[in-house]
Amino acid sequence: MTGFVREFGRTGLMVSRIGLGLAAVGRPAYITLGRAMDLGADRTVEAMQRRSHTLLDAAYAAGVRYVDAARSYGRAEEFLGAWLAARNIAPGEVTVGSKWGYRYTGEWRLDARVQEVKELTAENLRRQFAESRGFLNDHLRLYQIHSATLESGVLEDQEVLTELRRNKAGGLAIGLTVTGSRQAATIDRALTLDLFDTVQATWNVIERSATEALERAHARGTGVIVKEALANGRLAATGEQPLARLARERGVTPDAIALAAVLDQPWVDVVLSGAVSADQLHSNLAALDVVVDDSLRSRLADLVEPAEQYWSERSQLAWA
């Protein structure tokens, strides 16, 4: 655990090397493989709130000090705000980040035709920021654009950028998350704006296309968060897939190997765990003790997929 908590880029915030993302516990449906086995049938609001609070208790006890939510994560901000109040956590004791840009439309149903809708407008930013503040109050320290892309035009929208600068002047760190096969280009465009304190990107042992852009961001003092380190469950699977075989040789779980590979990158500040239980979280945290040597790096490099292939497969994942 040495060096587990560190300063986050130039933000002045303190974060843990492994953070907790709440995408999978704030709503009943998500695009993670094996979700039915992980969660079971009871996904009522009450059950998911209990689950999220148990998970947050385990994370806090283990030293996790970064928690990541979003307006579109169902009731994740509500659950998190209630937990922070119930545990008397002081603002800043846990660094809380959230995001705006998607609206949750799933109505707490597994079979909803549309689970979330993207709306990267200044009007939605103002509305969702007020909602996030309402749930998280002074605990909210980082506010991020959710899944910015070049195609969305959000990085050219002067009304949005002005609003974000106003939030930044009010003391918030401002970040963006990126998605898709052109993550690198989106990051590079964002770096020209002299606005963003952090960037959150998908990076894992099979999708590494954003590596050089993230290196450039880190070199400028931008905080770097990695999401989807387990590729929405693809890299957590046991069986005969290559990562599972490597994990068995090392005497650890596949998720620990996958997360350790992320932590091995010198430009990473935080990698998010998407655990839905304390057991999964502790399995993820075992990554801190995995020794990543040249032999392991070489064998992991053989797993890389073309970015277009990776994102095409991800787009086919079902909400379950």
C-alpha positions as CSV (number, residue, x, y, z in Angstrom):
1,M,0.0,0.0,0.0
2,T,3.1,2.3,0.0
3,G,2.3,5.4,-2.1
4,F,-1.4,4.3,-2.4
5,V,-2.6,7.9,-1.9
6,R,-1.0,10.6,-4.1
7,E,-1.6,14.1,-5.4
8,F,-3.7,14.2,-8.5
9,G,-1.9,16.0,-11.2
10,R,-2.1,19.8,-10.7
11,T,-5.5,19.7,-9.0
12,G,-4.2,19.7,-5.4
13,L,-6.6,16.9,-4.7
14,M,-5.5,13.6,-3.1
15,V,-6.5,10.3,-4.7
16,S,-5.8,6.6,-4.3
17,R,-4.1,4.6,-7.0
18,I,-7.2,2.5,-7.3
19,G,-10.5,4.4,-7.2
20,L,-14.1,3.1,-7.2
21,G,-16.4,3.7,-10.1
22,L,-20.2,3.5,-9.4
23,A,-21.5,2.8,-12.9
24,A,-22.4,-0.7,-12.0
25,V,-24.1,-0.2,-8.7
26,G,-26.2,3.0,-9.2
27,R,-28.7,1.4,-11.6
28,P,-30.0,-2.1,-12.2
29,A,-28.7,-2.5,-15.8
30,Y,-25.2,-2.0,-17.2
31,I,-23.0,-3.4,-20.0
32,T,-20.8,-5.6,-17.9
33,L,-20.5,-9.3,-18.7
34,G,-21.6,-11.7,-16.0
35,R,-23.8,-9.2,-14.3
36,A,-26.6,-11.6,-13.7
37,M,-24.2,-13.8,-11.7
38,D,-22.6,-10.8,-9.9
39,L,-25.9,-9.2,-8.8
40,G,-28.6,-11.8,-8.9
41,A,-32.3,-11.0,-9.3
42,D,-32.8,-8.5,-6.5
43,R,-32.1,-5.1,-8.0
44,T,-34.6,-3.0,-6.3
45,V,-33.6,0.6,-5.4
46,E,-33.3,-0.5,-1.7
47,A,-31.1,-3.5,-2.6
48,M,-28.8,-1.5,-4.8
49,Q,-28.4,1.2,-2.2
50,R,-27.5,-1.4,0.4
51,R,-25.0,-2.9,-2.0
52,S,-23.5,0.4,-2.9
53,H,-23.1,1.4,0.8
54,T,-21.5,-2.0,1.7
55,L,-19.1,-1.6,-1.2
56,L,-18.3,2.0,-0.2
57,D,-17.6,0.9,3.4
58,A,-15.2,-1.8,2.1
59,A,-13.5,0.6,-0.2
60,Y,-13.1,3.3,2.5
61,A,-11.7,0.7,5.0
62,A,-9.2,-0.4,2.3
63,G,-7.9,3.1,1.8
64,V,-9.8,4.0,-1.4
65,R,-10.0,7.8,-1.6
66,Y,-11.4,8.5,-5.1
67,V,-15.0,7.7,-6.0
68,D,-16.4,8.3,-9.5
69,A,-20.1,8.8,-10.3
70,A,-22.2,10.4,-13.1
71,R,-25.7,11.8,-13.6
72,S,-26.5,8.9,-15.9
73,Y,-25.5,6.3,-13.3
74,G,-29.1,6.0,-12.1
75,R,-29.1,6.9,-8.4
76,A,-25.3,6.6,-7.9
77,E,-24.9,10.2,-6.8
78,E,-27.9,9.9,-4.4
79,F,-26.5,6.7,-2.9
80,L,-23.0,8.2,-2.6
81,G,-24.3,11.4,-1.0
82,A,-26.4,9.4,1.5
83,W,-23.3,7.3,2.4
84,L,-21.1,10.3,2.9
85,A,-23.6,11.9,5.2
86,A,-24.3,8.7,7.2
87,R,-20.6,8.0,7.7
88,N,-19.8,11.7,8.6
89,I,-17.1,11.9,5.9
90,A,-15.7,15.4,5.7
91,P,-15.6,17.1,2.3
92,G,-12.2,16.4,0.8
93,E,-11.6,13.3,2.9
94,V,-12.7,11.3,-0.1
95,T,-12.2,13.0,-3.5
96,V,-15.5,12.7,-5.4
97,G,-15.7,13.1,-9.1
98,S,-18.9,13.1,-11.2
99,K,-19.9,13.8,-14.8
100,W,-22.6,15.5,-16.8
101,G,-23.7,14.9,-20.4
102,Y,-26.0,11.8,-20.3
103,R,-29.5,11.5,-18.8
104,Y,-30.5,8.2,-17.3
105,T,-33.7,7.1,-19.0
106,G,-33.9,3.4,-17.9
107,E,-36.7,4.0,-15.4
108,W,-35.1,1.3,-13.1
109,R,-35.9,-1.4,-15.7
110,L,-33.7,-4.1,-17.1
111,D,-35.7,-4.1,-20.3
112,A,-35.8,-0.4,-21.0
113,R,-35.4,0.3,-24.7
114,V,-33.0,3.2,-24.1
115,Q,-31.0,3.3,-20.8
116,E,-29.3,6.7,-21.3
117,V,-29.4,9.6,-23.7
118,K,-26.4,11.9,-24.5
119,E,-27.0,15.6,-24.4
120,L,-23.8,17.7,-24.3
121,T,-25.4,21.1,-24.2
122,A,-24.8,24.1,-21.9
123,E,-28.4,23.9,-20.8
124,N,-28.0,20.3,-19.7
125,L,-24.7,21.1,-18.1
126,R,-26.3,23.8,-15.9
127,R,-29.2,21.5,-15.0
128,Q,-27.1,18.5,-14.2
129,F,-24.5,20.4,-12.3
130,A,-27.3,21.7,-10.0
131,E,-28.5,18.1,-9.6
132,S,-25.0,16.8,-8.8
133,R,-24.4,19.6,-6.3
134,G,-27.8,18.8,-4.7
135,F,-26.7,15.2,-4.0
136,L,-23.0,15.7,-3.3
137,N,-22.8,19.2,-1.9
138,D,-19.3,20.3,-1.0
139,H,-18.0,16.7,-1.5
140,L,-18.0,17.3,-5.3
141,R,-14.4,18.2,-6.3
142,L,-14.1,17.1,-9.9
143,Y,-16.8,17.6,-12.6
144,Q,-16.2,16.0,-16.0
145,I,-17.7,16.0,-19.5
146,H,-19.1,12.5,-20.0
147,S,-17.8,10.7,-23.1
148,A,-16.5,13.7,-25.1
149,T,-15.8,13.0,-28.7
150,L,-14.7,15.2,-31.6
151,E,-17.9,14.3,-33.4
152,S,-20.1,15.6,-30.5
153,G,-18.7,19.2,-31.0
154,V,-18.6,19.8,-27.2
155,L,-15.0,20.9,-27.3
156,E,-16.0,23.6,-29.8
157,D,-19.1,24.8,-27.9
158,Q,-18.2,28.2,-26.5
159,E,-21.3,28.3,-24.2
160,V,-20.3,25.0,-22.6
161,L,-16.6,26.0,-22.3
162,T,-17.6,29.3,-20.7
163,E,-19.9,27.5,-18.2
164,L,-17.1,25.0,-17.3
165,R,-14.6,27.9,-16.8
166,R,-17.2,29.5,-14.4
167,N,-17.3,26.2,-12.5
168,K,-13.5,26.1,-12.4
169,A,-13.3,29.6,-11.1
170,G,-15.7,28.5,-8.3
171,G,-13.1,26.0,-7.1
172,L,-13.9,22.8,-9.0
173,A,-11.4,20.8,-10.9
174,I,-12.7,20.3,-14.5
175,G,-12.1,17.1,-16.5
176,L,-13.4,15.1,-19.4
177,T,-13.9,11.5,-20.2
178,V,-13.3,10.2,-23.7
179,T,-14.6,7.2,-25.6
180,G,-14.3,5.4,-28.9
181,S,-11.5,4.6,-31.4
182,R,-10.5,8.3,-31.6
183,Q,-9.9,8.8,-27.9
184,A,-6.3,10.1,-28.6
185,A,-7.4,12.8,-31.0
186,T,-10.1,14.0,-28.5
187,I,-7.5,14.2,-25.7
188,D,-5.1,16.1,-27.9
189,R,-7.8,18.6,-28.8
190,A,-8.8,19.0,-25.2
191,L,-5.2,19.8,-24.2
192,T,-5.2,22.8,-26.5
193,L,-8.0,24.5,-24.5
194,D,-6.1,25.3,-21.2
195,L,-9.2,24.2,-19.3
196,F,-9.1,20.6,-18.3
197,D,-7.4,19.5,-15.1
198,T,-8.0,15.8,-15.7
199,V,-8.8,13.3,-18.4
200,Q,-10.4,9.9,-18.0
201,A,-10.0,7.3,-20.8
202,T,-10.4,3.7,-21.6
203,W,-7.1,1.8,-21.4
204,N,-6.6,-1.9,-20.9
205,V,-4.3,-4.7,-22.0
206,I,-6.3,-5.1,-25.2
207,E,-7.1,-1.5,-26.0
208,R,-4.1,0.8,-25.8
209,S,-4.7,3.3,-28.6
210,A,-4.7,6.3,-26.2
211,T,-1.3,5.6,-24.7
212,E,0.7,8.4,-26.3
213,A,-2.0,11.0,-25.8
214,L,-2.3,10.1,-22.1
215,E,1.5,10.3,-21.8
216,R,1.3,13.9,-23.2
217,A,-1.5,14.8,-20.9
218,H,0.4,13.5,-17.9
219,A,3.5,15.4,-18.9
220,R,1.5,18.6,-18.8
221,G,0.3,18.0,-15.3
222,T,-3.1,16.7,-16.3
223,G,-4.5,14.1,-13.9
224,V,-5.1,10.7,-15.7
225,I,-7.9,8.3,-14.7
226,V,-8.2,5.0,-16.5
227,K,-11.7,3.4,-16.8
228,E,-12.8,0.1,-18.2
229,A,-9.5,-1.6,-17.2
230,L,-11.4,-4.9,-17.3
231,A,-13.0,-4.2,-20.7
232,N,-16.5,-4.4,-19.3
233,G,-15.8,-7.8,-17.8
234,R,-14.0,-9.4,-20.7
235,L,-10.7,-9.4,-18.8
236,A,-12.3,-10.7,-15.5
237,A,-13.3,-14.0,-17.0
238,T,-11.8,-17.2,-15.9
239,G,-11.4,-20.2,-18.2
240,E,-9.0,-20.6,-21.1
241,Q,-8.7,-17.1,-22.3
242,P,-5.0,-15.9,-22.4
243,L,-5.2,-13.5,-19.5
244,A,-6.7,-16.2,-17.3
245,R,-3.9,-18.6,-18.1
246,L,-1.3,-15.9,-17.3
247,A,-3.1,-15.2,-14.0
248,R,-3.0,-18.9,-13.0
249,E,0.7,-19.0,-13.6
250,R,1.2,-16.0,-11.3
251,G,-1.2,-17.3,-8.7
252,V,-3.6,-14.3,-8.9
253,T,-6.9,-13.5,-10.5
254,P,-7.3,-12.2,-14.1
255,D,-8.7,-8.9,-12.8
256,A,-5.6,-8.3,-10.6
257,I,-3.3,-8.9,-13.6
258,A,-5.3,-6.5,-15.8
259,L,-5.4,-3.7,-13.2
260,A,-1.7,-4.2,-12.4
261,A,-0.9,-3.7,-16.1
262,V,-2.6,-0.3,-15.9
263,L,-0.9,0.7,-12.7
264,D,2.4,-0.2,-14.4
265,Q,2.0,2.7,-16.8
266,P,3.9,5.7,-15.3
267,W,1.3,8.2,-16.6
268,V,-1.6,6.7,-14.6
269,D,-2.8,8.5,-11.5
270,V,-6.0,6.4,-10.8
271,V,-7.4,3.2,-12.2
272,L,-11.1,2.6,-11.5
273,S,-12.5,-0.6,-10.0
274,G,-16.0,-1.3,-11.2
275,A,-16.6,-3.8,-8.5
276,V,-20.1,-4.6,-7.3
277,S,-19.2,-6.4,-4.1
278,A,-16.6,-6.3,-1.4
279,D,-15.1,-9.5,-2.6
280,Q,-14.6,-8.2,-6.1
281,L,-13.1,-5.0,-4.7
282,H,-10.6,-6.9,-2.7
283,S,-9.7,-9.0,-5.7
284,N,-9.1,-5.8,-7.7
285,L,-7.0,-4.3,-4.9
286,A,-4.7,-7.4,-5.1
287,A,-3.3,-5.7,-8.2
288,L,-1.2,-3.5,-5.9
289,D,0.9,-6.6,-5.0
290,V,1.3,-8.0,-8.5
291,V,4.9,-7.7,-9.8
292,V,4.8,-6.6,-13.4
293,D,8.2,-7.6,-14.9
294,D,9.5,-7.5,-18.5
295,S,8.3,-11.1,-19.2
296,L,4.7,-10.3,-18.1
297,R,4.8,-7.0,-20.1
298,S,5.9,-8.9,-23.2
299,R,3.1,-11.5,-22.9
300,L,0.5,-8.9,-22.2
301,A,1.5,-7.0,-25.3
302,D,0.5,-10.0,-27.4
303,L,-3.2,-9.4,-26.4
304,V,-3.6,-6.0,-28.0
305,E,-6.5,-5.7,-30.4
306,P,-7.0,-3.0,-33.2
307,A,-9.0,-0.1,-31.6
308,E,-11.7,-0.4,-34.2
309,Q,-12.3,-4.0,-33.4
310,Y,-12.3,-3.4,-29.7
311,W,-14.9,-0.6,-29.9
312,S,-17.0,-2.5,-32.4
313,E,-17.3,-5.4,-30.0
314,R,-18.0,-3.0,-27.1
315,S,-20.8,-1.4,-29.0
316,Q,-22.5,-4.8,-29.2
317,L,-22.6,-5.4,-25.4
318,A,-26.2,-5.7,-24.1
319,W,-27.5,-3.9,-21.0
320,A,-28.2,-6.6,-18.5
